[in-house]
Amino acid sequence: MLFAEESQYVNGDSTAMSQKLNLLSFSGNMRILHTTWFAFFISFMVWFNHAPLMSVIREVFDLSNQEVSVLLILNVALTIPARIIVGMMVDSYGPRRMFSGILIVSGFLCLFFAWAQTFQQLALARFLLGFVGAGFVVGIRMIGEWFPARQTGFAQGIYGGWGNFGSAASAIILPSLALWLGGEDGWRYALTITAIIATAYGIFYYFSVTDTPKGSTYFKPKKVGGMEVTSKGDLVLYLLMSMPIYAALALLVWKLSPSGMAWLNQQTSYIAYASILAVYLYQALQIYKVNKDIFNKPVPDLFRYKFKQVAILDLAYMVTFGSELALVSMLPLFYVDQFALSPVTAGLLAAIYPVMNLIARPGGGVLSDKIGRKRSLTLLFTGITVTFFILGQVNPNWAVPLVVLCTILCGLFAKGGSGAVYAMVPLIQRRMTGQVAGMVGAYGNVGGLTFLTVLSFVSPQVFFMVIGATAGLVLLLMLLFLQEPKGQTAEVLEDGTVQLIDVT
């Protein structure tokens, strides 16, 4: 085989590699970064636009606490399989088409939620809106195509951190916007505005970006249906790591079944369980078909990677983004119920937590670029463990500013951890970046769903302690098994030429 170094931005172009990142620039790869993080920003604004208005929605529909919990859980449920599916699709069809389509569809789904007339309609709309959370995966592949390895931590941090601010924007803007619009339907009009923005920007994004820099190759998976692994042991680990994704969906069904909230009857619950099992078995079969060749011939060393890297990143993101999903969903009501604050004040204080994404997630990416992927993750996870244990000591006698300070510290470490996780994701295997990002992202939602389910059974204090204990366990696994990416990975062009891609 012939060998070639990559060209252009991520492909080793010396001019592009020597350039420093200028956030004030709106040309070249920086234009792609800005247009893409804003697409993610809008997707998150739509995905979490219900949280700051939940107290109003609860009153309008006369919802019980359990029904509120159902809406919060449903909001993150569909995102779990959606991120897996979208990860496969973005590797095959490209991020420009995928992100545009997700934004346009989410606009219509948001209108459905905004004008729902019954709790059942609210629940269905919220479940379907979980689809928009898969947009995050698309941007990871886009940014990975446009930035070299030595800048990927910072670029992915900006993308994830500034995009995540969409949930904070909803918390800050929507309650006041609903009051300004006034009337019984003020909250509906506020949600409708976010739907219009999503649809309009989806159209704009399609005509404003390209999947790769000019002259660069968009590598696609050799096979579709599952991630390619390079050893028999990795295949077993892949199948095992796929199980919690479907187990989380089964947990949701159990929560809604007669054993939990009795929102589903027993027959429907059994059908849902059987469907989840069938989908997992089908996916396991597809994974085997994609990887069956490893039983007949070994994969050359040049093309090998260790799936345990993906597995640890899965668990890490389960903690970092899972805790963020849970806290973004529960903090507004936490402030209302624990400290008797008004919905507007509670929304503003709760928004401080996701606001930390603006600096913490890029900071985690920069830290990863500077001191290494493994070292940055272990440092940040130590902070996550300690700060969530501290937050677990909060009670109504605490001063509100002190509680807010605790959430800020948790946010700095957790969101920095998310930045460090995705600083490493694009360095594992280029052609499967979407699938790796999709699986890691799905675990973030597994964490969110699991933590929110825990919250429905325990006090907020115990909920915080559970997150801290989980972070401590993942930290131990990192110390024992995570390896620093080094050297180069290889991809094969259509003409048989092997391109080497720097990951250091």
C-alpha positions as CSV (number, residue, x, y, z in Angstrom):
1,M,0.0,0.0,0.0
2,L,1.1,3.6,-0.6
3,F,1.2,6.0,2.3
4,A,0.4,9.7,2.4
5,E,0.2,12.3,5.1
6,E,-3.1,14.2,5.3
7,S,-3.6,17.7,3.7
8,Q,-5.6,20.8,4.5
9,Y,-6.8,21.6,8.0
10,V,-7.1,18.3,9.8
11,N,-4.9,16.7,7.2
12,G,-1.6,18.3,8.2
13,D,-1.4,21.4,6.0
14,S,1.5,23.3,7.5
15,T,-0.1,26.8,7.2
16,A,-3.3,25.7,8.9
17,M,-1.4,23.8,11.6
18,S,0.7,26.9,12.4
19,Q,-2.3,29.2,12.8
20,K,-3.5,30.0,16.2
21,L,-7.1,29.9,17.0
22,N,-8.8,33.3,16.7
23,L,-12.3,33.3,18.1
24,L,-13.0,36.6,16.5
25,S,-12.4,35.2,13.1
26,F,-15.4,34.2,10.9
27,S,-13.4,32.6,8.0
28,G,-12.1,29.2,7.2
29,N,-12.4,26.6,10.0
30,M,-13.4,29.3,12.5
31,R,-16.5,30.0,10.5
32,I,-17.4,26.3,10.6
33,L,-16.9,26.3,14.4
34,H,-19.1,29.3,15.0
35,T,-21.9,28.2,12.7
36,T,-21.8,24.7,14.2
37,W,-21.7,25.6,17.9
38,F,-24.7,27.9,17.3
39,A,-26.6,25.1,15.6
40,F,-25.9,23.1,18.7
41,F,-26.9,26.0,20.9
42,I,-30.3,26.2,19.2
43,S,-30.8,22.4,19.5
44,F,-30.2,22.6,23.2
45,M,-32.5,25.7,23.6
46,V,-35.3,23.6,22.0
47,W,-34.5,20.5,23.9
48,F,-34.6,22.1,27.4
49,N,-37.1,24.9,26.7
50,H,-39.6,23.1,29.0
51,A,-37.5,23.1,32.2
52,P,-37.7,26.8,33.1
53,L,-41.5,26.9,32.3
54,M,-42.2,23.6,34.1
55,S,-43.8,25.4,37.1
56,V,-46.3,27.1,34.8
57,I,-46.9,23.9,32.8
58,R,-47.5,22.1,36.0
59,E,-50.1,24.6,37.0
60,V,-51.9,24.8,33.6
61,F,-52.2,21.0,33.3
62,D,-52.6,20.4,37.1
63,L,-49.7,17.9,37.0
64,S,-48.7,15.7,39.9
65,N,-45.1,15.5,41.0
66,Q,-44.9,12.0,39.3
67,E,-46.2,13.4,36.0
68,V,-43.6,16.1,36.2
69,S,-41.0,13.4,36.7
70,V,-42.3,11.5,33.7
71,L,-41.9,14.6,31.5
72,L,-38.3,15.1,32.7
73,I,-37.4,11.5,32.1
74,L,-39.1,11.3,28.7
75,N,-37.2,14.3,27.5
76,V,-33.9,12.4,27.6
77,A,-35.1,8.9,26.8
78,L,-35.3,8.9,22.9
79,T,-31.9,10.7,22.8
80,I,-30.3,7.4,23.9
81,P,-31.0,5.3,20.7
82,A,-31.1,8.5,18.6
83,R,-27.4,9.3,19.2
84,I,-26.4,5.8,18.2
85,I,-28.5,6.0,15.0
86,V,-27.4,9.5,14.2
87,G,-23.8,8.6,14.8
88,M,-24.0,6.0,12.1
89,M,-25.9,8.3,9.7
90,V,-23.5,11.2,10.1
91,D,-20.5,9.0,9.3
92,S,-22.3,7.9,6.1
93,Y,-24.2,11.0,5.0
94,G,-22.1,13.9,6.4
95,P,-22.8,16.5,9.2
96,R,-24.2,19.2,7.0
97,R,-27.3,17.2,5.9
98,M,-27.8,15.7,9.4
99,F,-27.6,18.9,11.5
100,S,-29.9,20.8,9.1
101,G,-32.5,18.0,9.1
102,I,-32.4,17.6,12.9
103,L,-33.0,21.3,13.4
104,I,-35.9,21.5,10.9
105,V,-37.7,18.4,12.3
106,S,-37.2,19.6,15.9
107,G,-38.9,22.9,15.1
108,F,-42.1,21.0,14.1
109,L,-41.9,18.8,17.2
110,C,-41.5,21.9,19.4
111,L,-44.7,23.3,18.0
112,F,-46.4,20.1,18.9
113,F,-45.3,20.4,22.5
114,A,-46.1,24.1,22.6
115,W,-49.7,23.6,21.6
116,A,-50.4,20.3,23.4
117,Q,-53.8,20.2,25.1
118,T,-53.5,17.1,27.3
119,F,-50.8,15.5,29.5
120,Q,-50.6,12.6,27.0
121,Q,-49.8,15.0,24.2
122,L,-47.2,16.8,26.3
123,A,-45.6,13.4,27.1
124,L,-45.5,12.2,23.5
125,A,-44.1,15.5,22.3
126,R,-41.4,15.6,25.0
127,F,-40.4,12.0,24.2
128,L,-40.1,12.8,20.5
129,L,-38.1,16.0,21.3
130,G,-35.4,13.8,22.8
131,F,-34.4,13.3,19.2
132,V,-33.0,16.8,18.9
133,G,-30.4,15.9,21.6
134,A,-28.7,13.7,19.0
135,G,-27.6,16.9,17.1
136,F,-24.6,17.1,19.4
137,V,-23.0,14.0,17.8
138,V,-23.2,15.6,14.4
139,G,-21.1,18.6,15.4
140,I,-18.4,16.5,16.9
141,R,-17.8,14.9,13.5
142,M,-17.9,18.3,11.8
143,I,-15.4,19.9,14.1
144,G,-13.2,16.9,14.0
145,E,-13.0,17.2,10.2
146,W,-12.0,20.9,10.3
147,F,-9.4,21.0,13.2
148,P,-6.0,19.2,13.7
149,A,-5.3,17.0,16.7
150,R,-3.4,19.6,18.6
151,Q,-6.4,22.0,18.5
152,T,-9.2,19.5,18.8
153,G,-9.6,19.9,22.6
154,F,-10.1,23.6,22.4
155,A,-12.3,23.5,19.3
156,Q,-14.5,20.7,20.6
157,G,-14.7,22.5,24.0
158,I,-15.9,25.7,22.3
159,Y,-18.4,23.7,20.3
160,G,-19.8,21.8,23.2
161,G,-19.5,24.5,25.9
162,W,-21.0,27.4,23.9
163,G,-23.6,25.1,22.4
164,N,-24.6,23.8,25.8
165,F,-25.4,27.3,26.8
166,G,-28.6,26.9,24.8
167,S,-30.2,25.3,27.9
168,A,-29.1,28.3,30.0
169,A,-30.5,30.7,27.4
170,S,-33.9,29.0,27.7
171,A,-33.7,29.3,31.5
172,I,-32.8,32.9,31.4
173,I,-35.0,34.2,28.5
174,L,-38.1,32.1,28.3
175,P,-39.8,32.8,31.7
176,S,-39.5,36.5,31.2
177,L,-40.5,36.2,27.5
178,A,-43.6,34.3,28.5
179,L,-44.5,37.0,31.1
180,W,-43.9,39.8,28.5
181,L,-46.1,38.0,25.9
182,G,-48.7,37.7,28.7
183,G,-51.9,35.9,28.9
184,E,-52.7,32.2,29.6
185,D,-50.8,31.2,26.4
186,G,-47.7,33.3,27.0
187,W,-45.6,30.2,27.6
188,R,-46.9,28.6,24.4
189,Y,-45.9,31.7,22.4
190,A,-42.4,31.6,23.9
191,L,-41.9,28.0,22.9
192,T,-43.3,28.7,19.5
193,I,-40.6,31.3,19.0
194,T,-37.9,28.7,19.7
195,A,-39.5,26.4,17.1
196,I,-39.4,29.0,14.4
197,I,-35.7,29.8,15.2
198,A,-34.7,26.1,15.0
199,T,-36.4,25.6,11.6
200,A,-35.0,28.8,10.1
201,Y,-31.4,28.1,11.3
202,G,-31.6,24.5,9.9
203,I,-32.2,25.9,6.4
204,F,-29.4,28.5,6.9
205,Y,-26.9,25.9,8.1
206,Y,-27.5,23.6,5.0
207,F,-26.5,26.4,2.7
208,S,-23.6,27.8,4.8
209,V,-21.2,24.9,5.5
210,T,-19.4,22.0,3.9
211,D,-18.5,18.6,5.5
212,T,-14.7,19.0,5.0
213,P,-12.2,21.7,3.9
214,K,-11.7,21.9,0.1
215,G,-9.6,19.0,-1.1
216,S,-9.9,17.0,2.1
217,T,-11.3,13.4,2.2
218,Y,-14.5,12.5,4.2
219,F,-13.7,9.0,5.4
220,K,-16.7,6.7,5.8
221,P,-17.0,3.4,7.6
222,K,-16.3,0.3,5.5
223,K,-19.6,-1.3,6.8
224,V,-22.8,0.1,8.1
225,G,-24.7,-1.3,11.1
226,G,-22.3,-1.1,13.9
227,M,-18.8,0.1,15.0
228,E,-15.8,-1.8,13.6
229,V,-13.6,-3.4,16.3
230,T,-10.2,-4.9,15.9
231,S,-10.1,-8.0,18.2
232,K,-12.4,-10.7,19.6
233,G,-12.1,-9.4,23.1
234,D,-13.1,-5.9,21.9
235,L,-16.2,-7.4,20.2
236,V,-17.3,-8.9,23.5
237,L,-16.7,-5.6,25.3
238,Y,-18.6,-3.8,22.6
239,L,-21.6,-6.1,23.0
240,L,-21.5,-5.7,26.8
241,M,-21.2,-1.9,26.6
242,S,-24.2,-1.8,24.3
243,M,-26.4,-3.4,27.0
244,P,-26.8,-0.4,29.4
245,I,-28.1,1.7,26.5
246,Y,-31.1,-0.6,26.2
247,A,-31.3,-1.3,29.9
248,A,-31.8,2.4,30.4
249,L,-34.8,2.3,28.1
250,A,-36.1,-0.7,30.0
251,L,-35.7,1.3,33.2
252,L,-37.9,4.0,31.7
253,V,-40.6,1.4,30.9
254,W,-40.4,0.1,34.4
255,K,-40.7,3.6,35.8
256,L,-43.9,4.0,33.7
257,S,-45.3,0.5,34.3
258,P,-47.8,-0.6,37.0
259,S,-44.7,-1.4,39.2
260,G,-43.9,2.3,39.1
261,M,-46.2,5.1,38.1
262,A,-48.8,3.0,36.4
263,W,-48.8,5.3,33.4
264,L,-48.5,2.2,31.1
265,N,-50.7,-0.9,31.7
266,Q,-49.1,-4.3,32.2
267,Q,-49.6,-5.5,28.6
268,T,-48.2,-2.4,27.1
269,S,-45.2,-2.6,29.4
270,Y,-44.5,-6.2,28.3
271,I,-44.7,-5.2,24.7
272,A,-42.2,-2.4,25.3
273,Y,-39.8,-4.7,27.1
274,A,-40.0,-7.2,24.3
275,S,-39.4,-4.5,21.7
276,I,-36.3,-3.2,23.5
277,L,-34.9,-6.8,23.8
278,A,-35.6,-7.4,20.1
279,V,-33.9,-4.2,19.1
280,Y,-30.8,-5.0,21.2
281,L,-30.6,-8.5,19.7
282,Y,-31.0,-7.1,16.2
283,Q,-28.2,-4.6,16.9
284,A,-26.0,-7.3,18.4
285,L,-26.5,-9.3,15.2
286,Q,-25.5,-6.3,13.1
287,I,-22.4,-5.7,15.2
288,Y,-21.4,-9.3,14.6
289,K,-22.0,-9.1,10.9
290,V,-19.8,-6.0,10.7
291,N,-17.0,-7.6,12.6
292,K,-17.2,-11.3,11.7
293,D,-14.0,-11.1,9.7
294,I,-11.9,-10.8,12.8
295,F,-12.6,-14.5,13.5
296,N,-10.9,-15.5,10.2
297,K,-8.0,-13.0,9.9
298,P,-6.3,-10.6,12.3
299,V,-6.5,-6.9,11.8
300,P,-3.1,-5.3,10.8
301,D,-1.5,-3.5,13.7
302,L,-1.6,-0.2,11.7
303,F,-5.4,-0.2,11.8
304,R,-6.0,-1.5,15.4
305,Y,-7.4,0.5,18.2
306,K,-8.5,-0.5,21.7
307,F,-12.2,-0.4,22.4
308,K,-11.6,-0.1,26.1
309,Q,-10.8,3.5,25.3
310,V,-14.3,4.0,24.0
311,A,-15.8,2.1,27.0
312,I,-14.1,4.4,29.6
313,L,-15.1,7.5,27.7
314,D,-18.7,6.1,27.7
315,L,-18.7,5.9,31.4
316,A,-16.9,9.2,31.9
317,Y,-19.6,11.0,29.8
318,M,-22.3,9.2,31.6
319,V,-21.1,11.0,34.7
320,T,-20.3,14.4,33.3
321,F,-23.1,15.0,30.8
322,G,-25.5,12.7,32.7
323,S,-25.2,14.9,35.8
324,E,-25.6,18.0,33.7
325,L,-28.8,16.7,32.1
326,A,-30.2,15.8,35.5
327,L,-29.2,19.1,37.2
328,V,-30.5,21.3,34.3
329,S,-33.8,19.4,34.6
330,M,-34.2,19.5,38.4
331,L,-32.4,22.7,39.6
332,P,-35.3,25.2,38.9
333,L,-37.8,23.1,40.9
334,F,-35.0,22.4,43.5
335,Y,-34.7,26.1,44.2
336,V,-38.5,26.6,44.3
337,D,-39.2,23.7,46.6
338,Q,-36.1,23.9,48.9
339,F,-35.8,27.7,49.2
340,A,-39.3,29.0,48.3
341,L,-38.0,31.1,45.4
342,S,-40.2,32.5,42.6
343,P,-40.0,30.6,39.3
344,V,-38.3,33.5,37.6
345,T,-35.6,33.8,40.3
346,A,-35.2,30.1,40.5
347,G,-34.8,29.9,36.7
348,L,-32.1,32.6,36.7
349,L,-30.1,30.9,39.5
350,A,-30.5,27.5,37.9
351,A,-29.2,29.0,34.6
352,I,-25.9,29.7,36.3
353,Y,-25.1,26.0,36.3
354,P,-25.3,25.5,32.5
355,V,-23.7,29.0,32.0
356,M,-20.5,27.5,33.3
357,N,-20.3,25.7,29.9
358,L,-19.1,28.9,28.4
359,I,-15.7,28.6,30.1
360,A,-15.6,25.2,31.8
361,R,-16.0,22.9,28.7
362,P,-13.5,24.8,26.5
363,G,-11.3,24.9,29.6
364,G,-11.4,21.2,29.9
365,G,-10.5,20.9,26.2
366,V,-7.6,23.3,26.6
367,L,-6.4,21.4,29.7
368,S,-6.5,18.2,27.7
369,D,-4.5,19.7,24.8
370,K,-1.9,21.1,27.2
371,I,-1.3,18.3,29.8
372,G,-2.7,15.2,28.1
373,R,-6.0,13.4,27.7
374,K,-5.6,11.0,30.6
375,R,-4.1,13.4,33.1
376,S,-6.7,16.0,32.5
377,L,-9.6,13.5,32.9
378,T,-8.2,12.1,36.2
379,L,-7.7,15.6,37.6
380,L,-11.3,16.7,36.6
381,F,-12.9,13.6,37.9
382,T,-11.3,14.0,41.2
383,G,-12.9,17.4,41.4
384,I,-16.3,16.0,40.3
385,T,-16.2,13.4,43.1
386,V,-15.4,15.9,45.8
387,T,-17.7,18.7,44.8
388,F,-20.8,16.5,44.4
389,F,-20.2,15.0,47.8
390,I,-20.2,18.6,49.2
391,L,-23.4,19.5,47.3
392,G,-24.9,16.4,49.0
393,Q,-24.7,18.2,52.3
394,V,-27.0,21.1,51.2
395,N,-30.2,21.6,53.2
396,P,-32.8,24.4,53.4
397,N,-30.9,26.1,56.2
398,W,-28.0,26.9,53.8
399,A,-27.7,30.4,52.4
400,V,-28.8,30.5,48.8
401,P,-25.6,32.1,47.5
402,L,-23.5,29.3,49.1
403,V,-25.7,26.7,47.4
404,V,-25.2,28.5,44.1
405,L,-21.4,28.6,44.7
406,C,-21.5,24.8,45.2
407,T,-23.3,24.3,41.9
408,I,-20.7,26.5,40.2
409,L,-17.9,24.3,41.5
410,C,-19.7,21.2,40.4
411,G,-20.3,22.7,37.0
412,L,-16.6,23.7,36.5
413,F,-15.4,20.2,37.1
414,A,-18.3,18.3,35.4
415,K,-18.4,20.5,32.3
416,G,-14.6,20.6,32.1
417,G,-14.8,16.8,32.2
418,S,-17.2,16.8,29.2
419,G,-14.7,18.9,27.3
420,A,-11.9,16.6,28.1
421,V,-13.9,13.5,27.1
422,Y,-14.7,14.9,23.7
423,A,-11.1,16.2,23.2
424,M,-10.2,12.5,23.0
425,V,-13.2,11.1,21.1
426,P,-12.1,12.3,17.6
427,L,-8.6,10.8,18.1
428,I,-9.7,7.2,18.3
429,Q,-10.7,6.4,14.7
430,R,-11.5,9.1,12.2
431,R,-13.9,7.2,9.9
432,M,-16.0,6.2,13.0
433,T,-15.9,9.5,14.8
434,G,-19.7,9.9,14.5
435,Q,-20.3,6.4,15.9
436,V,-17.9,6.8,18.8
437,A,-19.3,10.2,19.6
438,G,-22.8,8.7,19.3
439,M,-22.1,5.9,21.7
440,V,-20.3,8.2,24.2
441,G,-23.2,10.7,23.9
442,A,-25.8,8.0,24.4
443,Y,-24.1,7.1,27.7
444,G,-24.5,10.8,28.7
445,N,-28.2,10.3,28.3
446,V,-28.1,6.9,30.1
447,G,-26.6,8.9,33.0
448,G,-29.2,11.6,32.8
449,L,-32.1,9.0,32.7
450,T,-30.5,7.0,35.5
451,F,-29.8,9.9,37.8
452,L,-33.3,11.4,37.2
453,T,-34.8,8.0,38.1
454,V,-32.7,7.9,41.3
455,L,-34.0,11.4,42.1
456,S,-37.6,10.3,41.8
457,F,-37.0,7.9,44.7
458,V,-34.6,9.8,47.0
459,S,-34.0,13.3,48.3
460,P,-31.9,15.7,46.2
461,Q,-29.1,15.3,48.8
462,V,-28.9,11.6,48.2
463,F,-29.1,12.2,44.5
464,F,-26.0,14.4,44.6
465,M,-24.1,11.8,46.6
466,V,-25.0,9.1,44.1
467,I,-23.4,11.2,41.3
468,G,-20.3,11.7,43.4
469,A,-19.9,8.0,44.2
470,T,-20.3,7.1,40.5
471,A,-17.7,9.7,39.5
472,G,-15.3,8.1,42.0
473,L,-15.7,4.7,40.5
474,V,-15.1,5.9,37.0
475,L,-12.0,7.8,38.2
476,L,-10.6,4.4,39.5
477,L,-11.2,2.8,36.0
478,M,-9.4,5.7,34.3
479,L,-6.4,5.3,36.5
480,L,-6.2,1.6,35.8
481,F,-7.2,1.3,32.1
482,L,-7.3,4.6,30.2
483,Q,-4.4,5.1,27.7
484,E,-3.1,8.3,26.3
485,P,-3.6,8.6,22.4
486,K,-0.2,8.6,20.8
487,G,1.3,8.6,17.3
488,Q,-1.0,8.3,14.3
489,T,-4.1,6.4,13.2
490,A,-4.5,5.2,9.6
491,E,-7.4,5.4,7.1
492,V,-7.5,3.9,3.5
493,L,-8.5,6.0,0.5
494,E,-10.5,4.6,-2.4
495,D,-7.3,4.1,-4.5
496,G,-5.7,2.0,-1.8
497,T,-3.5,4.8,-0.4
498,V,-3.1,4.8,3.3
499,Q,-3.3,8.2,5.0
500,L,-1.8,8.7,8.4
501,I,-3.6,11.0,10.8
502,D,-1.8,12.6,13.8
503,V,-3.5,12.0,17.1
504,T,-0.7,13.5,19.3
